[in-house]
């Protein structure tokens, strides 16, 4: 079950992110980063609700797997935030 959740997470990243590319192509770098951060944030918010539901139903192993995936997304958001700060500092903000 753990491997299925990891595969679903990776499939979501592989198939959803390319859909965002045409929008990114029309924006500047800081707008791209902010758009991606908003998308990742909404995914994390949905995952929190799912983790709560899994814990209520005593599916702790699946909840832990989902939390591991969330940890990866949070680290990714930290990187995006650092990139955004760097991008804005180069614009003189």
SULMO-V40470 format. One record per pair of residues at least 6 apart in sequence whose C-alpha atoms are under 6 Angstrom apart, sorted by the first residue. I is the first residue (numbers start at 0). J is the second residue. If there is no record, write none. Layout:
<<I	J> <I	J>>
This chain:
<<23	31> <29	83> <50	62> <53	62>>
